Amino acid sequence: MKAAVLLFLEHPLALDAAGEPDPLALALVRDTLRTLDDVEADTFVFLPPDGDKARARELLGPGKHKIANALGRDLPAQQRNAFRLVYLRGYDRALLLANAAPDLPGHVVQSALDGLNYKCVCIGPIPAAPEGQGEDAAGGAPDLVYALGFDAEGFTTDAFTYVDQNRSGYFNRLETLLLFLERKVRILQEYSPVTGLHEAARLAARCAGTRFALLPSVRLATERAQAS
């Protein structure tokens, strides 16, 4: 069985922008790709529809990842079309990851892909901030998702058509729809991807004292957190 990881860097990593990217932004992507290199899957990095693939290849350097332009009028359409693309290329399972995830263990991604059997779906929830606290807080009920995976037979475009990602409670509404469509839903461990360089302090804090503290992106995040 062939598996694919679909990496959508929605924030804040404009790899195709003119000029040099922020060193932290680039390190976050590179560290994420190094983790995915250990997963038994082909990784596709999706740029905006008009993104410069040659520029992105230059910035990211060598690796087993592939670079593609997302197609569609908005993000849900682009994500839906990305799944369609890899299934047409003969992949049996695909997992979408939203944003950089330098400290997401590779075994979590591998386990998610391995569990995508007949009409199975996996969802990785992002913990919502507790009421009254800022966006950098962790905990609370899940709201958004960082990962969404389908096997080819269980894929449904309804997940991108009928569930608005910009409304609150996205995770619960998505899970409800998939259960209604008689999919077997598996919930992955909660995780908060990096959605902005302002989150450097939170990344540094949660990686302190772990093996992830040695990653270039985490070291840069730690330096910025200490300097602020």
C-alpha positions in Angstrom: 0.0 0.0 0.0 1.3 3.5 -0.9 0.9 6.3 1.6 1.2 10.1 1.2 1.6 13.0 3.6 0.1 16.3 2.4 1.9 19.2 4.1 0.0 22.5 3.9 2.0 25.4 5.2 -0.9 27.8 5.7 1.0 30.0 8.2 3.5 31.6 8.4 6.0 30.1 6.0 5.9 31.9 2.6 8.6 29.8 0.9 7.8 31.3 -2.4 8.0 34.9 -1.4 10.5 37.3 -2.8 13.6 37.8 -0.7 15.0 35.6 2.1 12.5 33.9 4.4 12.8 34.3 8.2 15.4 31.8 9.4 13.0 30.4 12.0 10.3 29.9 9.5 12.7 28.0 7.2 14.0 25.9 10.1 10.5 25.0 11.1 9.7 23.5 7.7 13.1 21.8 7.4 12.7 20.1 10.8 9.2 19.0 10.0 10.4 17.4 6.7 13.3 15.7 8.5 10.7 14.0 10.8 8.6 13.0 7.9 11.6 11.5 6.1 11.4 8.7 8.7 7.8 7.9 7.9 7.0 5.2 5.3 5.2 7.6 3.0 5.8 10.2 0.2 5.6 13.8 1.5 4.1 16.4 -0.7 4.6 20.1 0.2 1.8 22.2 -1.2 2.4 25.8 -2.1 -0.2 28.4 -3.1 -1.5 28.0 -6.7 0.9 30.7 -7.9 3.8 29.6 -5.7 7.3 29.3 -7.1 8.3 25.6 -6.9 11.8 26.2 -8.1 12.3 28.8 -5.3 10.8 26.4 -2.7 13.1 23.6 -3.8 16.1 25.9 -3.5 15.2 26.9 0.0 14.2 23.5 1.3 17.2 21.7 -0.1 17.4 17.9 -0.9 15.1 15.3 0.5 12.5 12.8 -0.5 9.7 15.3 -0.3 7.9 16.5 -3.5 6.7 20.0 -4.1 3.3 20.8 -5.7 1.1 23.8 -6.3 -2.3 23.5 -4.6 -5.3 23.9 -6.9 -8.6 25.5 -5.9 -10.3 28.8 -5.1 -9.8 28.5 -1.3 -8.0 26.4 1.3 -10.8 23.7 1.7 -10.9 23.2 -2.1 -7.1 23.0 -2.3 -7.0 20.4 0.5 -9.8 18.4 -1.2 -8.0 18.5 -4.5 -4.7 17.5 -2.9 -6.3 14.2 -1.7 -7.8 13.6 -5.1 -4.4 14.2 -6.7 -2.6 11.5 -4.7 -5.4 9.0 -5.0 -5.2 9.4 -8.8 -1.5 8.7 -8.6 -2.2 5.4 -7.0 -1.8 6.1 -3.3 -4.1 4.1 -1.0 -3.8 6.3 2.1 -3.2 10.0 2.7 -2.8 12.2 5.8 -3.0 16.0 5.6 -0.9 18.0 8.1 -1.7 21.7 8.6 1.3 23.9 9.3 4.8 23.2 10.7 5.1 20.4 13.2 8.8 20.1 14.2 8.2 18.3 17.5 5.4 16.0 16.3 6.9 12.5 16.8 7.2 10.6 13.5 5.6 7.5 15.1 2.4 9.5 15.5 2.3 10.2 11.8 3.2 6.6 11.0 0.6 5.2 13.3 -2.1 7.4 11.8 -1.3 6.2 8.3 -1.1 2.5 9.4 -4.6 2.8 10.9 -6.2 4.0 7.6 -7.9 0.8 6.5 -11.3 0.4 4.8 -13.4 3.5 5.3 -11.3 4.7 8.2 -10.6 8.3 9.0 -8.2 9.8 11.5 -8.5 13.3 13.0 -5.8 15.1 15.0 -7.3 17.7 17.2 -5.7 21.0 18.3 -6.5 21.8 21.9 -8.5 25.0 22.3 -7.3 27.7 24.7 -9.4 27.9 27.9 -12.0 30.6 28.0 -10.6 34.0 28.8 -7.0 33.1 27.9 -4.9 34.0 24.9 -4.3 32.0 21.7 -1.0 30.7 23.1 -2.7 28.9 26.0 -3.1 25.1 25.8 -5.8 22.9 27.1 -9.6 23.0 26.9 -11.9 21.2 24.5 -10.6 20.4 21.0 -11.7 22.9 18.4 -9.5 22.9 15.3 -7.5 20.0 13.7 -3.9 19.7 12.7 -4.3 16.3 10.9 -6.9 14.6 8.8 -6.4 11.3 7.0 -8.5 9.0 4.7 -8.0 5.8 2.9 -8.9 6.0 -0.8 -12.2 4.2 -0.4 -13.3 6.2 2.6 -12.4 9.6 1.2 -15.3 12.0 1.1 -15.4 15.5 -0.4 -18.3 16.3 2.1 -15.6 16.9 4.8 -14.4 19.9 2.9 -17.8 21.1 1.4 -20.1 20.9 4.4 -17.9 21.7 7.4 -16.7 25.3 7.6 -13.2 25.4 9.0 -13.6 29.1 10.0 -16.5 28.5 12.4 -15.9 27.5 16.0 -16.2 23.9 17.0 -14.7 22.6 13.7 -13.4 19.4 15.3 -16.7 18.3 16.7 -18.7 19.2 13.6 -16.2 17.3 11.4 -16.3 14.2 13.6 -20.1 14.3 13.7 -20.3 14.5 9.9 -17.9 11.6 9.4 -19.7 9.4 11.8 -23.0 10.2 10.1 -21.3 9.1 6.8 -20.5 5.8 8.5 -16.8 6.2 8.6 -14.7 4.6 11.4 -13.2 7.6 13.1 -9.9 7.4 15.1 -8.8 10.4 17.2 -5.1 11.1 17.3 -3.3 12.7 20.2 -3.8 16.4 20.6 -1.0 18.6 19.2 -0.6 22.3 18.5 1.3 23.1 15.2 3.2 26.3 14.8 0.9 28.8 13.1 3.0 31.9 13.5 6.5 33.0 14.5 5.0 34.7 17.5 4.6 31.2 19.0 8.4 30.8 19.4 8.2 31.0 23.2 5.5 28.3 23.4 7.5 26.0 21.2 10.7 26.5 23.2 8.9 25.9 26.5 7.2 22.7 25.5 10.4 21.3 24.0 12.7 22.2 27.0 14.4 19.2 28.4 13.3 16.9 25.6 15.2 15.5 22.6 13.4 18.1 20.4 15.3 20.9 22.2 18.3 20.0 19.9 16.3 20.8 16.7 17.6 23.9 14.8 14.1 25.4 14.8 13.7 24.9 18.6 17.1 26.4 19.3 16.2 29.4 17.3 12.8 29.7 19.0 14.5 29.5 22.4 17.0 32.2 21.5 14.1 34.5 20.4 12.1 33.7 23.5 15.1 34.6 25.7 15.7 37.8 23.7 12.1 39.1 24.0 
